[in-house]
Amino acid sequence: MSAGPAGAVPATVRRFLGRDHGLFVDGTWRPALSGRTTDSVDPATGLPLARLAVASTADVDLAVDAARRALADPRWRDLSPLQRGDLLYRLAELVEAHADELAVIESLDNGKPVAVAKAVDTGTTAKLFRYFAGWPSKLEGATIPVSPRGGLRILNYTVHEPVGVVGAIVPWNFPVSMAAWKLAPALAAGNTVVLKPALETSLSTLRLAELVAEAGFPPGVVNVVTGDGAEVGGAIAAHPGVDKVAFTGSTQVGRSVTTAALGNMKKVSLELGGKSPHVVLPDADPVVVAEAACDAIFFNQGQTCTAGSRLYVHSDLYDAVMSAVVEQARRIVVGPGLDPRTQMGPLVSRRQLGTVSDYISSGLEQGATLATGGGRPSGLDGALAGGYFLEPTVLTRTTHAMRVVQEEIFGPVLVAMPWDDLDDLVVKANDTPYGLSAGIWTNDLTRAHRVAAAIKAGTVWVNCYNLTDPASPFGGYKQSGWGREMGRAVLEQYTETKSVWVNLS
C-alpha cells in the first residue's frame, strides 16, 4: 500500500485503505459475484493504494433489484418529508465529523492537495446534504384554475413524486462531492440510487457509503458498485429497472449513456465537458487577472470541467498579463497531495498524463509557443519517481484551428490569445461545441453585462471564477449537457409531476 509521506496518514485512514473494498448492495458489503478485484493507485507514486471489487452486469442487477425493493419498502416510502430531511441532515453532520479523514482519502486517491480536498470536496459534500435536507418538506404542488368543457366544476392540482430508481455515474475529478451532487437531490425527492464512482477514485465514495449506513438510511436506498465504466456504467444506463440516469463526465461518454438509456426511455441528465473562455477587458487589473487566470486553469490540476482553459486578453494588456501569468505558473509548487507545501498535485492516472502530454505536443506541432511548463517538474524523485506529475503549462501564439483551443484537455494547460474587437471576441468565445462556463474581468458594468449575455454558457462569472453553491443551478449549453445540477432546478430532474383532476359537479 502506497500512502504518501511517512506519518502523514492517520491510523483510521490506514485501516480503511488496508482492507479489501467490496460493493455496497442492500445495506451490506459483499465481493463482486465474479470475485474480480483491482488496485486503486496512488497517482503521486504510481503504486497500489487499496484493493477494490470489480462489478459486472450481474452485480448491477442485484443493486438495481435492491433499489427497487427499497423504493417500495415502508421504511423509506412512508417516511415523512421531515424525517427524510433528518436523514440527510444527519449525513451532513457525519461528513463534517469525518472531514479530515475523507480529505486524506480523497487526496491519496485523486492526487489533489489535501487542503483543497477538505475545503472543496468534503466541504461541498456536507453543504449539499445540508441544503437538500431542507427540500423534502418544500416540494409543493399547485392548484390550477382550469376551464373544462361542459361547465364542469373541477379541482385540478399537481403533486411531485419520485422518479424511482436513479442510476448515478460520477467522474474522478471531484469524487465524493460529485457523488453528493447526485445523491442529495435524489434522496431529498424520495428516490433510491445505484451509484457508480469512477474506478480510478472510488475510495471516498465507499467511505461515504459507510456514513450513509451510519446515518440510518434503510438498506437498498443507496447502493454503490465499483467497476469499469463501459461495463458497469453501461449496464446501469441500459438497465430496464433504472428510471433515470444522472451522468457527469466527458461529452463522448455522455453520448454513449444517452444511447444506452433509450431502451426504456429513462430520464437522462448530463453534466459534460467544457472549454471555457476566460475574457479580460482592457480596464482590468493585470495582477489580479493573472492570479485569477492561474487559479482558473491550474486548480485541481486543471482536471475541472469549468477550467478557464482559453484565456482571451485585450491586446493593450496582453504582454503585462501573460508575463504575470507565466511568472506565477512557474512559482506553483507541484508535489504529492499530502505535502502541505503542494499547490498542484499529480494528474489522476498514467493514462490522463499521457493524454494531456499528447495535447501539448499537438499544440507545439501546430505552431503554438511553449511559454512555460510542458514537462515533468524537477525534484520529484525517490518514492515519487513513478508519480503522474506535470508542470503548469502555458501555450501562446495559439489559433482557433488548433486542437488545444478546440478540444477539452482536462489538464493544467492554458492557451492564451490577444483580442481587439469585442464582437470578434464573442464569436471566438462561442467557437467551440461546449457551453459550460465563462469568466469576464472588467470594471465596466455595461460591457460586463453585454459580454455575459452574448456568451453561450450555463454559468458566467464576472470578476470571480469557479464559484458554485448548492442553491445555485449549474449546467451547460450545447454539448456541455442536459439539465441542471443543484438549486431548485435540479429537483425537476428527480421528480415526476402528476396532474390530478377531480370532478366536483
N, C-alpha and C positions, 0 to 999 in steps of 0.2 A: 504493500500500500504506500503510495506517494502521499505525503501530507505536508509539503511545503517546509518552511524553516523550522528547525528543531525548537520545540517548546511553544510554538505559535498556535497549536491546535488544542482546544480544550478537550478534556477527557471524555465528555459526553459526545463530542463530535467523533473522536477516535473510535469510541464504541459503536456509534452509528455506522461509520464507514467500514468497520471491521466485520460486520455481519452480512450474509447474503440477503439481497433485497428481492422479495417476491412481488407478486401482483396483489393489489388490494381489491378484492371482489366480495361483495355481500358482507362487508364488515370484517372479513378475515384476510390474513396474509397467506398466500399459497404460491408454490412454484408454478412456472408455466407447465401446461399439460405435456409438452414435448420434453421438458427438462432442460431446454436450452438456456444458456446464460451468456453474458458478455461482460467485458470490463468497461466501466466508465473511466475515462482517462483524465488525469490532471494536465491541463494544457500548459502549465508552467514547466513541467518536466517531461511530458510525453509518456509518463509511467502510469500503471494502473492505480486507480483511486479506490474503487469499490466494485462489487460484482452485482449485476442486475439480471433479472429474469427477462427472457426474450419471448414475448407472447406470440401467438399465432391466431389465425381466424377462429379457431375453436375456443381460445381464451376470450376473444371478443364476444363470441356467442354467449358464454357464461356471464360475462359482465353485463351485457345488454339484458339478458334474462333477469339478472338480479335487479337491475334498474327498473325493469317493467314491474316486477313484483313489488318493489318498494313504492312505486307510484300509486299502487292500489292498497298499500298497507295502511291501516288506520293510524299507525304510529307516526306516519308522515302526512297522509292525505287529510286527516282530520285535525291536524294542528291548527290552532287559531293563528291569524296573521301575527299577533303579538308574540305568540310562542315561537313562530318561525323566526321572527326578528331577534328573539332572545338567543336562539342558537347561533345566529350569525354574529351577534354581539359577543357572545362567549368565545367564538372562534377568533374574533379580532383581538380579544384580550389575551388569548393563548399565543397568538402570533407575536404580540408585543412582549409577552413574558419570555419568549424564546427567540427574540430578535437577534441577539448576538450569535447564538448557535446557528440559526438559519443563514445569517450573513456569512459566517465562516464556510458553511457547506456550499453556499452559492459561489463564493469566491474561489474555493478549491475546484469546483466542478466546472465553472464557466470561465474563470480566469480574471474576472474584473476585480478592481481594488475592493478590499473588504469594507472600507468606509462607504463606497458607492453602493455596495450590496445592502448595507444596513440602512442607509438614508433613502435609497431609491427603491430597491427591490422589496425588502421586508417592510419598510415604512409605508410604501404604497399599498402593499397587501393588507396591512392592518387597516389603513384608511378605507380601502374598498369594502371590506367586510363590515366596517362600522357604518359607512354611508348607506350601503344597501340593507343593513339591519333595520333602517327606518322606513323602508319602502313597502313591506308586506301589508301594513295597515293603511296604505295610501293608494293602493291600486284600485281606484274608484272607477265605476262605470258612469253612465249618464242616462237621464230620461230625455226622450226626444219627442218634440211635438210633431206628429205625423198627420197627414191628410188622406186617409184611405178612401177608396171608392165606396159608395153606398151609404155614406153618412155614419159609419160605424164609430162608436166610441172606443178608442184603442189606447192602451198603455203600452208604450214602446220603451224598453230600457236595454242597456248593454251591460255585460259583465266581462271581466278579463279572467281567463282560465289558463293554467299552464299548458304549454305546447305538448309536454310529455317527457320522453327520454331525449336528452341533449347529448350529442357526441361532440366533445370539445377537443380540439387538436391545437397544441400550442408550440411555439418555437423555442430555440435555445438561447436567445439573446437576453431575455428577462424571464427566466423560467418560472419562478414562484409568483411573481406579480402578474405575468400573462395568464397563469392558471387562475388567479383570483379575478382577473378581468372577466373570465367566463363563469367561474363558479358563483361569484357573489350575486350577479343579477339572475342567473338561472335558478339558484336556490331561493332567492327572495320571491320569485314568481311561483314557487312550488313545484318546479321540475325536479327530475333526478338526472344524474350525469354519469357518463362514461368518459373519463379524461385520459388523453394520451399526451404525456410530455415528450419532448424531443429525446431521442435515445442518448445524445451526447450529454444532456444535462437533466437527468431525471431525479437526481437525489433530493433536491429541496422540495420538489412536489411530493415525493414519497414521505418525507418528514411532515409535510403539510397534511397528508392523508392521515398520519397518526394523530395529529392535532384535531382533525375533523372527528375522528372516533372519540377522542377525549372530550370534545365539546358536547357530545351526546347526540349527534345525528344518527338516525336509525340505520341499521345495516342496509346496504344497497342504494342508499340515496346518493352517495359518492363512491365511484369505483375508479381505480387508476390502473391502467395497463401500459406497461413499457414494452417497446419493441421497435422494429423497423418501420419507418414512415410509410413506405409503399405498401407493405403487407398489413400492418395493424391500422394505420391511418386510413388506408384504402378500404379495409373491412368495415371500419366504423362509418365512413362516408356512404358506403353502399348498403349498409345493413337495413333490412326492412323493419326491424324493431326500433330503429332510431328515427325520431320525429323531426329533429332539427340538428344540423351540424354547424358548429361555430369554429372557424379556422383562422389562425394567424400564421402567416408565413410568406413564402415567395409567391409572386403572381403566377409563375409557371405551375407550381404545385396547386395553387388555388383553382386553376382551370381543371386540373385532374379531379379535385374534390368535387367541383360543381358537376362534372360529368358523371361521377360515381353516384351522386345524390339524386340523379334523375330517376333512378329505379322506382322509388316510391314517392317521388315528387316532394321530398322533405324540404323544409325551410333551410335556407343557407344564408349565413352571414360570413363575410370575408374581410379581414384586415390584411392588406397585402403590401407590396413593395412601394418604394418611393425613390425619387431622385430630386430632392428638394432644393429649390433655388433660394439662395441667401443674398439679398439685394441690399447694396449700400448706395444711398443717395449722396449727392455732393456736399451736403451740410453736416454729415455725420462726423463724429469724433473718431479719428483713425485708431487711437489707442484702445478705446472702448470696443470698437468694431473688431479689431484684431483679436482681442481676448475672447469675445463672443463667437467669432468665426472658428477659432481653435476649439472651443468648448463644444460647438455645434457639430463638428466633424470627428473630433478625437474622443469625445465622451463615449464610454463603453466600447473602446477600441474601434469606433466607427461602425459597430455592429448594431445599428439602430435604424429602423425603417424611416424615421424622420430626420436622419443625419443631414446637416446642411452641407451637402456634398458638392454643390455648384455655387461658387462664390462669384457674384457679379458686382464689381466695384466701379463707380464712376471714374472716368479717366483722370479727373482732377485729383483724386485721392489714391489712385491705384498704386503708385510706387510707394507711398507712405504706408498704406495699409498692408501691402504684400511684404514689405521689409519687416514690419512688426509681426506679421503672421509667421513668417519664416523663422525669425528670431525666437518667438515664443514656442513654435513647434520643436525647435532644436533643444529647448530647455526642458521639455516634458520628460519626466523620469519614467522609463519603461522597465517593468520588473514583475515579479510574482505578486499576486493579489494580496497575500498576507503580509507583505513588507509594507510598513506604514509610510515609507518614502515613495511608494509606487503611485504614479498618477495615471498610467495606462498599462493594463496587463497584456497577456498574450491573446492571440486570436483563439477561438474556441477549439479548433481542431487542425490537424495537419492538412486536411482537405481544404479548409477555409483559407489557411495560409497560402496554399498553392493557388487557389482561385484568385485571391487578391494580388498576389505576386504576378500572376499572368496578366491581370488588368494593367498593372504598372508597366510591364513590358510592352503591352499593346499600345498604351499611350505614347511611350517613347518611340516606338516604331512608326507611329502615325504623325510624329513631329512635335510632340509636347516636350517641354523643358522640365527637367527634374530640379526644382528649386531646393528641395531638401528631402532627406529620407530615402525610402525605396529599398532598404536592405535590413539586415539583422542588426540590432543595437549591439554595441561592444560591451564587454564586461559581464555578459551573462553566460558564465562557464560553470563547470562542476555539475552540480545537480540540475542546473537549469539549461545545460547544453542541448538537451532534446526538446526544449520548450518552443512554442509556436509564436515567437516574438517577431514583431515588425516595427520599424521606426515610423513615427508620424510622417506622412508623405504629402508633399505639395507639388502639384504639376501646374505649370504656367504655359502660356502660348498654346492653349487648347482651343479647339473649334468644335462647332456642333456636329461636325461629321465624324468625330472620334467616338469610339465605343465608351471611353472613360467618361464622356459627357452624356451620352445617351442611356447607358445601362447602369443598373444598380450594382455597385461594387460590394457594399456591405463590409467595409473595412476602413482603416484610417487613411483614406486617400482623398485629398481636396483638389478639385480642379478649379482654376481661377481665370476669369476673363474680365477685361475692361469693357465699359459701355459709355455711349454718349447720348443717344436718343432714347427717350423714355418709352415711346411707342414700340421701338425696335426691341428694347429690353423686355417688355411684357411678352412680345412674340417669342423671344428666346426662352424666357422663364417658363412659358407654357409648352415649349417644344420638346416634350417627352410623352410617353404613354401614361405617365404617372400623374397623380394629383393629390398627394397625401398632405404635404405641409409646405410652408414657405416662411421666410423671415424677411423683415424690412427694417432698415435702420435710417432714421431721419428725424429731424426736429420740425419738419414741415407737415403740419397736420393734414392739410388739403391733399398733398401728394401721397401721404401715407394711406389715406382712405381711397384715393384713386387707384393706387397700385394694388392694395388689398382687394378691392372689388374686381380688378381685372385678372388677377391670378386665379387659375382654376385649381383650387386646393381646399381640402376639408378643414384645415387649420392654418391660420395665418398669424404669426407672431410679429408684433411691432415693438421694436426696441427691447426685445427679450427673445428667448429661444428655448424650445424643448420643455415648456411648461405644460403640465397636464394636471387634471384634478378629477376625482370621482364624480363630481357634479357636472362636469362639462363634457359634451359629446365629442367623440374622436372617431375619425374615419376619413375615407378618401373619395375623391372624384376619379373618373376614368378607370384605368386598370389598377388603381390602388385599393379597390374593394367595393363591397356592397354593405350597406347598413352602417350603424354607428355603435361604438363601444361607449360605455359609461353614461352618466347622466340619466335623465328621464327617458331620453331617446332609445337607450339600449333595451328597455323593458318591452318595447314593441317587438323586439326580436325573440323574446322568450314567453310571450303570451299570445293566446288566440282571443279575438273579440267576438263575443256571441251577442246577437241581437234577438231579443225576446219580445214577441207581440202577444198582448193579452186583450181579448175582446171583452169590453166592459158593458156592451149594449144589452 
